Amino acid sequence: MRDVLTIILAGGRGKRLDPLTRHRAKPAVPFGGIYRIIDFTLSNCLNSDLRQVMVLAQYKSRSLDQHIREGWNILSRSLGEYIEILSPQQRTSEEWYRGTADAIYHNIYTIEAEKRRYTLILAGDHVYRMDYRPMIQSHIERGADLTIGCIPVPITESDQFGIMQVDDSYRIRHFVEKPATCPPMPGSTDHCLGSMGIYVFNTDLLFEQLIEDQNAGGSHHDFGHNLIPMLIETHRVFAFPFTETSSPGGVSAYWRDVGTIHAFYEANIDLTTALPQLDLYDRDWPIRTYHEHDPPPKLVHNMPGEIGAARRGEAFDSLLSPGCIISGGHVRGSVLSPRVRVNSYAVVEDSILFDGVQVGRNCRIRRTIVDKNTVIPCDTTVGFDLDLDRRRGFHVSEEGIVVIPRDAVIQWHS
């Protein structure tokens, strides 16, 4: 893997995740209590023995930059290993990144100086566990110019993916970015092959195509729209199916685009089930992140000599992060980030609470995502009357998930 440079595209705005992306880039959005979304891609890199990693940032990158500096400054440059975040430099023009290919083109001098034979390009905004080594090895053995990671996706969701058609050897013969409809993949009637946004390039070819794309009129400067369809006609471009062979431990391949409020919510809540699809407890494939020095989570029941109704601090089927205090409240089927406090007689169900959220006495919270440092006053009800939640200014998704923005001031009670 010493001959591979890894580039993580982490500059996406993530409009569909608003308001969670109102103050941070999508890869920096918290996930699973203690992680950020980008931690999964970075952990895959380290676990795959990829130690030369560049992260390309752009949109509201301060929290992402801070997270990587504090949590991922673990490799030694003197040993030729690094995880480095690159902010937009505008070295080739005065414009910001106009597409995925353009983001790499703006950093072409930095990438070229590394002199790696292969370039692995990843997205920093997906949640998954993948060993990249089988894909890279397949690329080398096939003598490919470009290899694209792919997964089966329902035909009804073809407009969310780059869709490819392959021959028996998995050589890509046709590629269309987000078509309204498409033919099924071989052996299926209702699924097609969708791009994971994971590419292995021969580096020399990548540079040639980036320069050619910059000189092409009317280009979106995007891999899916421009570079890949053009390369299929003239070069050896293969698909690599993401299956158990490249999934750690040989378990079912897990990959999620958590780019909508509903997808983000479902992926988090799945972690609270008895057998979640995403295994965070595999010690052979650890998911790393930045940890602050918080004490263990604490559940507080009735104190000796207390007068009044019983106070039961309890949590069921939930993830509790360090620093959490359940002080006489009830938590069920929820994900609590560090330093969350749930006070007496409050009930939190099927919800996601980010860092430092405070839930007052007698509150009732259901199917709600509460962003960082929000204080929910006593006796407040959220997630039961969606019209009331909308009048409060909260975002309510089509599926009825309420999102309370960061540092929100809640004035209306139920």
C-alpha positions as CSV (number, residue, x, y, z in Angstrom):
1,M,0.0,0.0,0.0
2,R,3.1,2.3,0.0
3,D,2.5,3.0,-3.7
4,V,-1.1,4.3,-3.1
5,L,-2.0,7.9,-2.2
6,T,-5.5,8.2,-0.7
7,I,-7.6,11.3,-1.3
8,I,-10.8,11.9,0.7
9,L,-13.3,14.3,-0.7
10,A,-14.8,16.1,2.3
11,G,-16.0,19.5,1.0
12,G,-19.6,18.7,0.4
13,R,-22.3,21.0,1.8
14,G,-24.9,18.4,2.5
15,K,-28.0,20.5,1.9
16,R,-30.3,17.5,2.5
17,L,-29.0,17.2,6.0
18,D,-29.8,20.8,6.9
19,P,-30.1,22.0,9.7
20,L,-27.4,19.6,10.9
21,T,-25.0,21.0,8.2
22,R,-25.9,24.6,8.9
23,H,-22.7,25.1,11.0
24,R,-20.5,22.1,9.8
25,A,-19.5,20.2,6.7
26,K,-21.4,16.9,6.2
27,P,-18.4,14.7,7.0
28,A,-18.1,16.5,10.4
29,V,-21.7,15.7,11.5
30,P,-21.7,13.5,14.6
31,F,-22.8,9.9,14.3
32,G,-23.3,7.0,16.7
33,G,-22.7,9.1,19.8
34,I,-19.0,9.6,19.8
35,Y,-18.0,9.6,16.1
36,R,-18.1,11.9,13.2
37,I,-19.1,10.6,9.8
38,I,-15.6,11.0,8.3
39,D,-14.2,8.7,11.1
40,F,-15.5,5.6,9.2
41,T,-13.6,6.4,6.0
42,L,-10.5,7.4,7.9
43,S,-10.7,4.2,10.0
44,N,-11.1,2.1,6.9
45,C,-7.9,3.7,5.5
46,L,-5.8,2.9,8.6
47,N,-7.2,-0.6,9.0
48,S,-6.4,-1.2,5.3
49,D,-2.8,-0.1,5.9
50,L,-3.2,3.1,3.9
51,R,-1.0,5.7,5.6
52,Q,-0.7,8.5,3.1
53,V,-4.1,10.3,3.3
54,M,-5.1,13.8,2.1
55,V,-8.5,15.2,3.1
56,L,-9.9,17.9,0.7
57,A,-12.1,20.3,2.6
58,Q,-14.1,23.4,1.5
59,Y,-17.6,24.1,3.0
60,K,-17.6,25.3,6.6
61,S,-14.5,23.2,7.4
62,R,-13.5,24.6,10.8
63,S,-15.0,21.8,12.9
64,L,-13.8,19.2,10.4
65,D,-10.3,20.7,10.5
66,Q,-10.3,20.8,14.3
67,H,-11.5,17.2,14.6
68,I,-8.8,15.8,12.3
69,R,-6.0,17.8,13.9
70,E,-7.0,16.8,17.4
71,G,-8.2,13.2,16.7
72,W,-6.2,12.0,13.8
73,N,-2.7,13.5,14.3
74,I,-1.4,10.0,15.0
75,L,0.9,9.3,12.1
76,S,4.6,10.3,11.7
77,R,5.6,12.4,8.7
78,S,9.2,11.3,9.3
79,L,8.1,7.8,8.5
80,G,6.3,8.8,5.3
81,E,2.9,8.5,6.9
82,Y,0.3,11.3,7.4
83,I,-3.4,12.3,7.5
84,E,-3.4,15.9,6.2
85,I,-6.3,18.2,5.6
86,L,-6.0,20.5,2.6
87,S,-8.1,23.6,2.5
88,P,-9.0,25.2,-0.8
89,Q,-5.9,26.9,-2.2
90,Q,-7.2,28.4,-5.5
91,R,-3.8,27.6,-7.0
92,T,-5.0,27.0,-10.5
93,S,-7.8,29.6,-10.6
94,E,-9.7,32.1,-8.5
95,E,-12.8,29.8,-8.2
96,W,-13.8,27.4,-5.5
97,Y,-14.3,23.7,-6.2
98,R,-16.8,23.2,-9.0
99,G,-17.1,19.4,-8.8
100,T,-15.3,16.3,-7.5
101,A,-12.8,16.3,-10.3
102,D,-12.2,20.0,-10.0
103,A,-11.4,19.6,-6.2
104,I,-8.6,17.3,-7.1
105,Y,-7.4,19.4,-10.0
106,H,-7.0,22.4,-7.6
107,N,-4.6,20.3,-5.6
108,I,-2.8,18.6,-8.5
109,Y,0.7,20.0,-7.6
110,T,0.5,18.7,-4.0
111,I,-0.7,15.3,-5.2
112,E,1.9,15.1,-8.0
113,A,4.7,15.8,-5.5
114,E,3.8,12.5,-3.6
115,K,4.8,10.5,-6.7
116,R,2.5,7.5,-6.0
117,R,1.6,5.0,-8.8
118,Y,-2.0,4.6,-7.8
119,T,-4.5,7.1,-6.3
120,L,-7.5,5.9,-4.3
121,I,-10.3,8.5,-4.2
122,L,-13.0,8.2,-1.4
123,A,-16.0,10.2,-0.2
124,G,-15.8,11.4,3.4
125,D,-19.6,11.4,3.9
126,H,-20.6,7.7,3.9
127,V,-20.9,5.3,6.8
128,Y,-19.4,1.9,6.1
129,R,-16.7,-0.6,7.0
130,M,-14.5,-1.7,4.0
131,D,-11.1,-3.2,3.5
132,Y,-9.8,-1.3,0.4
133,R,-6.9,-3.7,-0.2
134,P,-8.9,-6.3,-2.3
135,M,-10.2,-3.6,-4.6
136,I,-6.7,-2.2,-5.1
137,Q,-5.3,-5.7,-5.7
138,S,-8.1,-6.4,-8.2
139,H,-7.2,-3.1,-10.0
140,I,-3.5,-4.1,-10.3
141,E,-4.2,-7.7,-11.4
142,R,-6.7,-6.7,-14.1
143,G,-4.3,-4.1,-15.5
144,A,-7.1,-1.6,-15.1
145,D,-6.8,2.1,-15.7
146,L,-9.7,2.9,-13.4
147,T,-11.7,0.7,-10.9
148,I,-15.0,1.8,-9.4
149,G,-16.5,0.4,-6.2
150,C,-20.1,-0.6,-6.7
151,I,-23.1,-2.0,-4.8
152,P,-26.6,-3.2,-5.8
153,V,-29.2,-0.5,-5.4
154,P,-32.9,-0.6,-6.0
155,I,-33.9,0.6,-9.5
156,T,-36.3,3.0,-7.8
157,E,-33.3,4.8,-6.3
158,S,-31.2,5.0,-9.5
159,D,-31.6,8.8,-9.6
160,Q,-29.4,8.9,-6.4
161,F,-26.4,7.1,-7.9
162,G,-24.0,6.8,-10.8
163,I,-25.3,3.7,-12.5
164,M,-23.1,1.3,-14.5
165,Q,-23.7,-1.6,-16.8
166,V,-21.0,-4.3,-17.0
167,D,-20.1,-7.4,-19.0
168,D,-19.3,-10.8,-17.6
169,S,-15.8,-9.7,-16.6
170,Y,-17.2,-6.7,-14.7
171,R,-15.7,-4.3,-17.3
172,I,-17.9,-1.2,-17.4
173,R,-19.5,-0.7,-20.8
174,H,-21.9,2.1,-19.9
175,F,-22.1,4.7,-17.1
176,V,-24.8,7.3,-16.4
177,E,-24.9,9.7,-13.5
178,K,-28.2,9.6,-11.6
179,P,-30.6,8.5,-14.4
180,A,-34.3,8.6,-13.8
181,T,-34.5,4.9,-14.8
182,C,-32.1,2.1,-15.9
183,P,-32.0,-1.6,-16.8
184,P,-31.5,-4.1,-14.0
185,M,-28.1,-5.7,-13.2
186,P,-27.4,-9.3,-14.3
187,G,-29.3,-11.8,-12.1
188,S,-31.8,-9.3,-10.8
189,T,-35.0,-7.8,-11.8
190,D,-35.3,-4.9,-9.4
191,H,-31.7,-3.8,-8.6
192,C,-28.9,-2.1,-10.6
193,L,-25.2,-1.4,-10.0
194,G,-24.6,1.9,-8.3
195,S,-21.3,3.7,-7.8
196,M,-20.1,4.0,-4.2
197,G,-17.9,7.0,-5.1
198,I,-14.8,5.0,-4.6
199,Y,-12.2,5.1,-7.4
200,V,-8.8,3.6,-7.9
201,F,-6.9,5.4,-10.7
202,N,-3.5,5.0,-12.2
203,T,-2.1,8.3,-11.1
204,D,-0.6,9.3,-14.5
205,L,-3.9,8.8,-16.2
206,L,-5.7,10.7,-13.5
207,F,-3.6,13.7,-14.1
208,E,-4.0,13.5,-17.9
209,Q,-7.8,13.3,-17.5
210,L,-8.0,16.2,-15.0
211,I,-6.1,18.5,-17.3
212,E,-8.2,17.4,-20.3
213,D,-11.4,18.0,-18.4
214,Q,-10.3,21.5,-17.4
215,N,-9.8,22.4,-21.0
216,A,-13.2,20.9,-22.1
217,G,-16.0,23.4,-22.6
218,G,-19.3,22.8,-20.8
219,S,-17.9,20.3,-18.3
220,H,-19.3,19.8,-14.8
221,H,-15.8,18.9,-13.7
222,D,-17.2,15.8,-12.0
223,F,-16.2,12.2,-12.1
224,G,-19.6,10.8,-12.6
225,H,-20.8,13.3,-15.2
226,N,-17.7,13.7,-17.2
227,L,-14.5,11.8,-16.6
228,I,-15.9,8.2,-16.1
229,P,-18.2,8.2,-19.2
230,M,-15.3,9.5,-21.3
231,L,-12.8,7.0,-20.0
232,I,-15.1,4.0,-20.7
233,E,-14.7,4.5,-24.4
234,T,-10.9,4.5,-24.5
235,H,-9.5,2.8,-21.4
236,R,-9.9,-0.3,-19.2
237,V,-12.5,0.6,-16.6
238,F,-13.8,-2.1,-14.2
239,A,-16.4,-2.3,-11.5
240,F,-15.4,-3.9,-8.1
241,P,-18.5,-5.2,-6.2
242,F,-18.4,-4.5,-2.5
243,T,-19.2,-7.9,-1.0
244,E,-18.2,-10.0,2.0
245,T,-14.7,-10.5,0.6
246,S,-13.9,-6.8,1.2
247,S,-16.0,-6.5,4.4
248,P,-14.1,-6.9,7.6
249,G,-14.6,-10.3,9.2
250,G,-16.5,-11.5,6.1
251,V,-19.8,-10.2,7.4
252,S,-22.5,-8.7,5.2
253,A,-21.2,-5.6,3.4
254,Y,-22.6,-2.5,5.1
255,W,-22.6,0.9,3.3
256,R,-24.9,3.8,3.9
257,D,-25.3,7.2,2.3
258,V,-26.6,9.2,5.3
259,G,-27.2,12.3,3.2
260,T,-30.8,12.8,4.2
261,I,-32.4,13.3,7.6
262,H,-34.3,10.1,7.3
263,A,-31.3,8.0,6.3
264,F,-29.2,9.6,9.0
265,Y,-31.8,8.9,11.6
266,E,-32.4,5.3,10.6
267,A,-28.7,4.5,10.5
268,N,-28.2,5.9,14.0
269,I,-31.3,4.3,15.5
270,D,-30.3,0.9,14.0
271,L,-27.2,1.0,16.3
272,T,-29.5,0.7,19.3
273,T,-31.0,-2.7,18.2
274,A,-29.8,-6.0,19.6
275,L,-28.0,-7.0,16.4
276,P,-27.2,-3.8,14.5
277,Q,-26.2,-4.0,10.8
278,L,-23.1,-1.9,11.6
279,D,-20.8,-3.6,14.1
280,L,-19.0,-0.9,16.2
281,Y,-17.6,-3.5,18.6
282,D,-15.3,-5.4,16.2
283,R,-11.9,-5.1,17.9
284,D,-10.2,-6.3,14.7
285,W,-11.6,-3.3,12.8
286,P,-11.7,-0.5,15.3
287,I,-13.5,2.8,14.4
288,R,-11.2,5.5,15.7
289,T,-12.2,9.1,16.7
290,Y,-11.2,12.0,18.9
291,H,-12.0,11.5,22.6
292,E,-12.3,14.2,25.2
293,H,-11.5,13.3,28.8
294,D,-15.1,12.7,30.1
295,P,-16.1,10.5,33.0
296,P,-18.2,7.3,32.4
297,P,-21.9,7.7,31.9
298,K,-24.0,7.7,35.1
299,L,-27.6,6.7,35.9
300,V,-29.0,8.3,39.0
301,H,-32.0,6.7,40.9
302,N,-33.8,7.8,44.1
303,M,-31.3,9.5,46.5
304,P,-31.5,8.4,50.2
305,G,-34.0,10.5,52.1
306,E,-35.6,12.1,49.0
307,I,-39.2,12.9,49.3
308,G,-41.8,12.5,46.5
309,A,-42.3,10.1,43.6
310,A,-39.6,7.7,42.7
311,R,-36.9,9.0,40.4
312,R,-35.6,6.2,38.2
313,G,-32.6,7.0,36.0
314,E,-32.8,4.2,33.4
315,A,-31.8,3.5,29.8
316,F,-32.9,0.6,27.6
317,D,-31.6,-0.3,24.1
318,S,-29.6,2.9,23.9
319,L,-26.1,4.2,23.3
320,L,-24.8,6.3,26.2
321,S,-21.6,8.2,25.6
322,P,-19.0,9.3,28.2
323,G,-20.1,12.2,30.4
324,C,-23.8,11.4,30.1
325,I,-26.0,11.7,33.2
326,I,-29.4,10.2,33.3
327,S,-30.6,11.9,36.5
328,G,-33.9,10.3,37.2
329,G,-35.0,10.3,33.6
330,H,-36.0,7.5,31.2
331,V,-34.2,6.8,27.9
332,R,-35.2,4.2,25.4
333,G,-34.0,3.3,21.8
334,S,-31.9,6.5,21.6
335,V,-28.3,7.6,20.9
336,L,-26.8,10.1,23.4
337,S,-23.6,11.9,22.6
338,P,-21.1,13.0,25.3
339,R,-22.2,15.3,28.2
340,V,-25.9,14.9,27.6
341,R,-28.1,15.3,30.7
342,V,-31.6,13.9,31.1
343,N,-33.3,15.2,34.2
344,S,-35.9,13.8,36.5
345,Y,-39.1,12.3,35.1
346,A,-38.1,13.2,31.5
347,V,-38.7,10.6,28.8
348,V,-36.5,10.4,25.7
349,E,-37.5,7.8,23.1
350,D,-36.2,6.9,19.6
351,S,-34.1,10.1,19.5
352,I,-30.6,11.3,18.9
353,L,-29.1,13.9,21.2
354,F,-25.8,15.6,20.2
355,D,-23.1,16.9,22.5
356,G,-24.1,18.8,25.6
357,V,-27.9,18.7,25.2
358,Q,-29.8,19.3,28.4
359,V,-33.3,17.8,28.8
360,G,-35.3,19.5,31.6
361,R,-37.6,17.8,34.1
362,N,-40.9,16.3,32.8
363,C,-39.9,16.7,29.2
364,R,-41.2,14.2,26.6
365,I,-39.0,13.8,23.5
366,R,-39.8,11.4,20.7
367,R,-38.3,10.7,17.2
368,T,-36.2,13.9,17.4
369,I,-32.7,14.9,16.6
370,V,-31.4,17.6,18.9
371,D,-28.2,19.4,17.8
372,K,-25.3,20.4,20.0
373,N,-25.7,22.4,23.3
374,T,-29.4,22.9,23.1
375,V,-31.3,23.3,26.4
376,I,-34.8,21.9,26.4
377,P,-36.8,23.6,29.2
378,C,-38.8,21.7,31.8
379,D,-42.2,20.4,30.7
380,T,-41.5,20.6,27.0
381,T,-42.9,18.1,24.6
382,V,-41.3,17.5,21.2
383,G,-42.2,15.0,18.5
384,F,-45.9,14.5,19.5
385,D,-47.5,17.5,17.9
386,L,-45.7,18.1,14.6
387,D,-47.6,21.2,13.7
388,L,-46.6,22.8,17.0
389,D,-43.0,21.8,16.3
390,R,-43.1,23.5,12.9
391,R,-44.5,26.7,14.5
392,R,-41.6,26.6,16.9
393,G,-39.3,26.8,13.8
394,F,-38.1,23.2,14.1
395,H,-37.4,21.3,10.9
396,V,-39.8,18.3,10.5
397,S,-38.9,15.8,7.8
398,E,-41.5,14.1,5.5
399,E,-41.2,11.0,7.7
400,G,-42.1,13.0,10.8
401,I,-38.6,13.3,12.3
402,V,-38.1,16.6,14.2
403,V,-34.7,18.3,14.1
404,I,-33.8,21.0,16.6
405,P,-30.9,23.2,15.4
406,R,-27.7,23.8,17.3
407,D,-27.9,26.2,20.3
408,A,-31.6,26.6,19.8
409,V,-33.6,28.6,22.3
410,I,-36.9,26.9,23.0
411,Q,-39.6,29.2,24.2
412,W,-42.9,27.4,23.7
413,H,-44.0,24.5,25.9
414,S,-46.7,22.0,25.1
